[in-house]
Amino acid sequence: MTAKPRIPPIAAAASLIGAPLVLLVARTLNAPWPGDSGVVKVGRYVQQIADDPTRSNLGAALVLLGAVLLVPAVLYLGTVARTRTPRLGAVATALTVIGCVGIAAVGAVSAVDVLIVRHTPAPAAVEVIREYNGNLPIVDAPILLGVLGFILLAVGLFRSRRVPRAAAILIGLGGAATAITSQGPVRPLLIAAVGLLLIGQGWLVVAAHPAADPRASERPTEVAAR
């Protein structure tokens, strides 16, 4: 059994729901990176952007916004994770925040790609994007740290007894998958990953919501661990 989680502050609750929702919309709009810098695949990527640069630009902006909104959610989850495992929770929080920076960097790179495609002939745009976008440690390293951070965060949440255990698992899996698929390449996987995160974090918020019966707040309430 786990104690009923306290209702998150308004900002944290809004972030827990809002961040994955924004990222979900972003991933339906943004052109996903094809996964490697081959001429054919990058050519298709450039064509996707060229077909509707406004859509791609909006998607990139929403990736940035979603990453920023995810930070308050991570800080709140880290606070919960530190109740029983303070060191693990602190490390998990730090790594996951770094992962949010990596997700934001993906959005920034996507926005730069749109600018390149808009102002450069297609063949030149393909070569330029292949050169700089094929290997970006400034993006890859934070993303990998974020994956580890979400896994550790899930462990801390699971052990905290303050969160439904199934929700903790979904947050860990969804968060790690959201981070690792930030760049692409398969859009349905990108959407499914952030969908898991939305379900997990939404579950936490719903589980913390007070019962309709006003007397419920006057007696201890428990949420069964699943």
C-alpha positions as CSV (number, residue, x, y, z in Angstrom):
1,M,0.0,0.0,0.0
2,T,1.1,3.6,-0.6
3,A,0.0,6.7,1.1
4,K,-2.2,9.0,-1.0
5,P,0.1,11.5,-2.7
6,R,-0.4,15.1,-1.6
7,I,-2.0,17.4,-4.2
8,P,0.8,18.9,-6.3
9,P,1.1,22.7,-6.2
10,I,-0.8,24.3,-9.1
11,A,2.4,25.0,-11.1
12,A,3.6,21.5,-10.7
13,A,0.2,19.9,-11.6
14,A,0.0,22.2,-14.7
15,S,3.5,21.1,-15.7
16,L,2.9,17.4,-15.1
17,I,0.0,17.5,-17.5
18,G,1.0,20.4,-19.8
19,A,4.5,19.4,-20.6
20,P,3.8,16.0,-22.2
21,L,0.7,17.5,-23.9
22,V,2.8,20.2,-25.5
23,L,5.4,17.7,-26.5
24,L,2.7,15.4,-27.9
25,V,1.5,18.2,-30.2
26,A,5.1,19.1,-31.0
27,R,5.9,15.6,-32.2
28,T,3.0,15.5,-34.5
29,L,4.2,18.7,-36.2
30,N,8.0,18.6,-36.1
31,A,9.9,16.7,-38.8
32,P,11.7,13.9,-37.1
33,W,15.4,13.5,-37.7
34,P,15.9,10.4,-39.9
35,G,18.4,8.7,-37.6
36,D,21.5,9.0,-39.7
37,S,23.1,11.5,-42.1
38,G,22.7,9.5,-45.3
39,V,22.1,11.7,-48.3
40,V,18.8,10.1,-49.2
41,K,17.3,10.2,-45.7
42,V,18.5,13.7,-45.0
43,G,17.1,14.7,-48.4
44,R,13.7,13.4,-47.4
45,Y,14.0,15.3,-44.1
46,V,14.8,18.5,-45.9
47,Q,11.9,17.9,-48.2
48,Q,9.5,17.4,-45.3
49,I,10.6,20.8,-43.9
50,A,10.4,22.5,-47.2
51,D,6.9,21.2,-47.8
52,D,5.6,23.1,-44.8
53,P,8.2,25.2,-43.0
54,T,5.7,26.9,-40.9
55,R,4.5,23.6,-39.4
56,S,8.1,22.5,-38.8
57,N,8.9,25.9,-37.2
58,L,5.9,25.6,-34.9
59,G,6.8,22.1,-34.0
60,A,10.4,23.1,-33.1
61,A,9.1,26.0,-30.9
62,L,6.7,23.6,-29.1
63,V,9.6,21.2,-28.4
64,L,11.4,24.0,-26.7
65,L,8.3,25.0,-24.8
66,G,7.6,21.4,-23.8
67,A,11.1,21.0,-22.5
68,V,10.9,24.2,-20.4
69,L,7.5,23.1,-19.0
70,L,8.9,19.7,-18.1
71,V,11.4,21.2,-15.6
72,P,8.9,22.1,-12.9
73,A,7.3,18.6,-13.2
74,V,10.8,17.0,-12.8
75,L,11.6,19.2,-9.8
76,Y,8.3,18.2,-8.1
77,L,8.8,14.5,-8.9
78,G,12.3,14.8,-7.6
79,T,11.0,16.2,-4.3
80,V,8.7,13.2,-4.0
81,A,11.5,10.8,-4.9
82,R,13.8,12.3,-2.2
83,T,11.3,11.5,0.7
84,R,12.9,8.0,1.2
85,T,15.9,8.0,-1.0
86,P,17.3,11.6,-0.8
87,R,20.6,10.9,-2.5
88,L,19.1,8.9,-5.3
89,G,16.3,11.5,-5.7
90,A,18.8,14.4,-5.9
91,V,21.0,12.6,-8.6
92,A,17.9,11.6,-10.5
93,T,16.5,15.2,-10.5
94,A,19.8,16.7,-11.7
95,L,20.2,14.1,-14.5
96,T,16.6,14.5,-15.6
97,V,16.9,18.3,-15.7
98,I,19.9,17.9,-17.9
99,G,17.8,15.7,-20.1
100,C,15.3,18.5,-20.4
101,V,18.1,20.7,-21.6
102,G,18.9,18.1,-24.2
103,I,15.2,18.0,-25.4
104,A,15.3,21.8,-25.6
105,A,18.5,21.5,-27.7
106,V,16.7,19.2,-30.1
107,G,14.0,21.9,-30.6
108,A,16.7,24.5,-31.2
109,V,18.5,22.4,-33.8
110,S,15.1,21.8,-35.5
111,A,14.5,25.5,-35.7
112,V,18.0,26.0,-37.2
113,D,17.2,23.4,-39.7
114,V,14.1,25.2,-40.8
115,L,16.1,28.4,-41.3
116,I,18.7,26.6,-43.4
117,V,16.0,25.0,-45.6
118,R,14.2,28.3,-46.0
119,H,17.3,30.3,-47.1
120,T,19.4,27.7,-48.9
121,P,18.9,25.7,-52.1
122,A,17.9,22.1,-51.4
123,P,21.1,20.4,-52.4
124,A,23.2,22.8,-50.3
125,A,20.8,22.5,-47.4
126,V,21.2,18.7,-47.4
127,E,25.0,19.0,-47.2
128,V,25.0,21.6,-44.5
129,I,22.5,19.7,-42.3
130,R,24.4,16.5,-42.9
131,E,27.6,18.1,-41.7
132,Y,26.5,19.6,-38.5
133,N,23.4,17.6,-37.5
134,G,24.8,14.1,-37.9
135,N,26.8,14.1,-34.7
136,L,26.0,16.6,-32.0
137,P,27.5,15.7,-28.6
138,I,25.9,18.9,-27.1
139,V,22.5,17.2,-27.8
140,D,23.4,13.5,-27.5
141,A,25.1,13.6,-24.1
142,P,22.3,15.5,-22.2
143,I,19.7,13.2,-23.8
144,L,21.5,10.0,-22.6
145,L,21.9,11.5,-19.1
146,G,18.2,12.3,-19.1
147,V,17.4,8.7,-20.0
148,L,19.3,7.6,-16.9
149,G,17.8,10.3,-14.8
150,F,14.2,9.2,-15.6
151,I,15.0,5.6,-14.8
152,L,16.5,6.6,-11.4
153,L,13.6,9.0,-10.8
154,A,11.2,6.1,-11.3
155,V,13.1,4.0,-8.8
156,G,12.9,6.9,-6.3
157,L,9.2,7.4,-6.9
158,F,8.5,3.6,-6.7
159,R,10.3,3.5,-3.3
160,S,8.8,6.6,-1.9
161,R,5.4,5.0,-1.3
162,R,3.9,8.4,-2.1
163,V,3.0,7.6,-5.7
164,P,1.0,4.7,-7.3
165,R,3.7,2.2,-8.3
166,A,2.3,1.7,-11.7
167,A,2.4,5.5,-12.3
168,A,6.0,5.5,-11.1
169,I,6.9,2.8,-13.7
170,L,5.1,4.7,-16.5
171,I,6.8,7.9,-15.6
172,G,10.2,6.2,-15.8
173,L,9.5,4.3,-19.0
174,G,7.7,7.2,-20.7
175,G,10.3,9.8,-19.6
176,A,13.2,7.7,-20.7
177,A,11.5,6.9,-24.0
178,T,10.6,10.5,-24.5
179,A,14.2,11.6,-24.1
180,I,15.8,8.9,-26.2
181,T,13.3,9.5,-29.1
182,S,13.7,13.3,-29.0
183,Q,15.3,13.4,-32.4
184,G,13.4,10.6,-34.1
185,P,13.3,8.7,-36.3
186,V,9.8,7.1,-36.3
187,R,7.0,9.5,-35.6
188,P,4.5,6.9,-34.1
189,L,7.2,5.9,-31.6
190,L,7.9,9.5,-30.6
191,I,4.2,10.0,-30.0
192,A,3.8,6.7,-28.1
193,A,6.7,7.6,-25.8
194,V,5.4,10.9,-24.7
195,G,1.9,9.3,-24.4
196,L,3.3,7.0,-21.7
197,L,4.7,10.0,-19.9
198,L,1.4,11.8,-20.1
199,I,-0.5,8.8,-18.7
200,G,2.0,8.3,-15.8
201,Q,2.1,11.9,-14.8
202,G,-1.6,12.4,-15.3
203,W,-2.2,9.3,-13.1
204,L,-0.2,10.9,-10.3
205,V,-2.2,14.1,-10.5
206,V,-5.6,12.3,-10.6
207,A,-4.5,10.0,-7.7
208,A,-3.8,13.1,-5.6
209,H,-7.1,14.7,-6.3
210,P,-9.4,14.9,-3.3
211,A,-12.4,12.6,-3.2
212,A,-15.8,14.0,-3.9
213,D,-17.0,13.1,-0.4
214,P,-15.8,16.0,1.9
215,R,-15.4,13.6,4.8
216,A,-12.7,11.8,2.8
217,S,-10.3,14.5,3.7
218,E,-10.9,13.9,7.4
219,R,-9.8,10.2,7.4
220,P,-6.6,8.5,6.2
221,T,-6.8,7.6,2.5
222,E,-4.6,5.0,0.8
223,V,-4.0,4.2,-2.9
224,A,-3.2,0.6,-3.6
225,A,0.2,0.1,-5.1
226,R,-0.1,-1.7,-8.4
